[in-house]
Amino acid sequence: RIIEGYGSAGAVPFVDFPLKETKFYTIIGAMEERIGSVIRFFEKNSIAAVKLDFGDLAVGETIHIKGNGTDFTQKIDSMEFDHKPVEKALRGQFTGVKLSRPANPFDLVFKVKD
């Protein structure tokens, strides 16, 4: 019996035991977890206002921004809340994230897991 598991890398089938035939599957790409979305992008200083609906985010972690015409990955170098630098933002909070490229409202934000 083959069962399909779903993740950000697409459908990844795996075999339920008893194993009758040996098959190998390779997952290409990093595992990602959706943590929120871009609410607004400030072009002057390249800051995205991000609403963290599903997870936490900290400086030093890597995020993937994906949307209509937007698709890039970057490491978080700085974040701010209420114009003050912060090291970590918790689920349910809004935070400002310095981005290397422009983002659009409603772009999804994923945390890349190592």
C-alpha positions as CSV (number, residue, x, y, z in Angstrom):
1,R,0.0,0.0,0.0
2,I,1.4,3.4,-0.9
3,I,0.4,6.5,1.0
4,E,1.0,10.0,-0.2
5,G,2.3,12.6,2.3
6,Y,2.0,16.3,1.5
7,G,4.5,19.0,2.2
8,S,6.0,22.1,0.6
9,A,8.3,20.0,-1.6
10,G,5.1,18.5,-3.2
11,A,3.6,15.0,-2.8
12,V,6.1,12.6,-1.4
13,P,5.0,9.0,-1.5
14,F,6.2,6.6,1.1
15,V,5.6,2.9,1.5
16,D,3.5,1.4,4.4
17,F,4.8,-1.9,5.8
18,P,5.0,-4.8,5.0
19,L,7.6,-3.7,2.4
20,K,7.4,-5.9,-0.7
21,E,9.4,-3.8,-3.1
22,T,12.3,-1.4,-2.3
23,K,11.9,2.0,-3.7
24,F,13.8,5.1,-2.9
25,Y,12.4,8.6,-2.9
26,T,14.5,11.8,-2.7
27,I,13.0,15.0,-1.3
28,I,14.6,17.9,-3.2
29,G,14.6,21.3,-1.4
30,A,14.4,22.3,2.2
31,M,11.4,21.7,4.4
32,E,9.3,24.8,5.0
33,E,6.6,25.8,7.5
34,R,4.1,28.6,6.7
35,I,4.3,31.2,9.5
36,G,2.5,34.2,8.1
37,S,2.0,36.7,5.3
38,V,3.1,40.1,4.2
39,I,0.6,42.8,5.1
40,R,2.5,45.8,3.6
41,F,5.8,46.6,2.0
42,F,7.6,49.9,2.6
43,E,9.8,50.5,-0.5
44,K,11.8,53.5,1.0
45,N,13.6,51.3,3.6
46,S,12.7,47.9,2.2
47,I,10.7,46.7,5.2
48,A,7.9,44.2,5.1
49,A,5.2,44.3,7.7
50,V,4.6,40.6,8.4
51,K,1.7,39.1,10.4
52,L,2.8,35.8,12.1
53,D,-0.4,33.7,12.0
54,F,1.1,30.3,12.4
55,G,4.6,30.4,14.0
56,D,7.4,32.4,15.6
57,L,10.3,34.1,13.8
58,A,13.8,35.0,15.1
59,V,16.8,36.9,13.8
60,G,19.2,34.5,12.1
61,E,16.5,32.2,10.7
62,T,15.8,31.8,7.0
63,I,12.5,32.7,5.4
64,H,11.0,32.1,2.0
65,I,8.7,34.7,0.6
66,K,6.4,33.4,-2.1
67,G,3.5,35.1,-4.0
68,N,2.3,36.2,-7.4
69,G,5.6,37.4,-9.0
70,T,7.6,37.0,-5.8
71,D,9.7,34.0,-4.9
72,F,13.0,34.4,-2.9
73,T,14.7,33.1,0.2
74,Q,16.8,35.1,2.6
75,K,18.2,35.0,6.2
76,I,16.7,37.4,8.7
77,D,19.3,40.0,9.6
78,S,17.0,42.5,11.5
79,M,13.5,42.7,12.8
80,E,11.6,45.5,14.5
81,F,8.4,46.0,16.5
82,D,7.0,49.5,17.1
83,H,10.2,50.9,15.5
84,K,12.4,49.1,18.1
85,P,14.7,46.2,17.2
86,V,13.7,42.8,18.4
87,E,15.4,39.4,18.3
88,K,12.2,37.3,18.2
89,A,8.5,37.7,17.3
90,L,5.9,35.4,18.5
91,R,2.9,33.8,16.8
92,G,0.0,36.3,16.6
93,Q,2.3,39.4,16.4
94,F,3.1,41.8,13.7
95,T,6.8,42.5,12.9
96,G,8.8,44.5,10.5
97,V,11.4,42.5,8.6
98,K,14.2,44.0,6.5
99,L,14.1,42.4,3.1
100,S,16.7,42.3,0.3
101,R,14.0,42.3,-2.4
102,P,10.6,43.8,-2.7
103,A,7.5,41.9,-1.6
104,N,3.8,42.4,-2.1
105,P,0.8,42.3,0.2
106,F,-0.6,38.8,0.6
107,D,2.7,37.1,-0.2
108,L,3.1,34.0,2.0
109,V,6.0,33.8,4.5
110,F,7.6,30.4,5.2
111,K,10.3,29.5,7.7
112,V,12.9,27.3,6.1
113,K,13.8,24.4,8.4
114,D,17.4,23.0,8.3
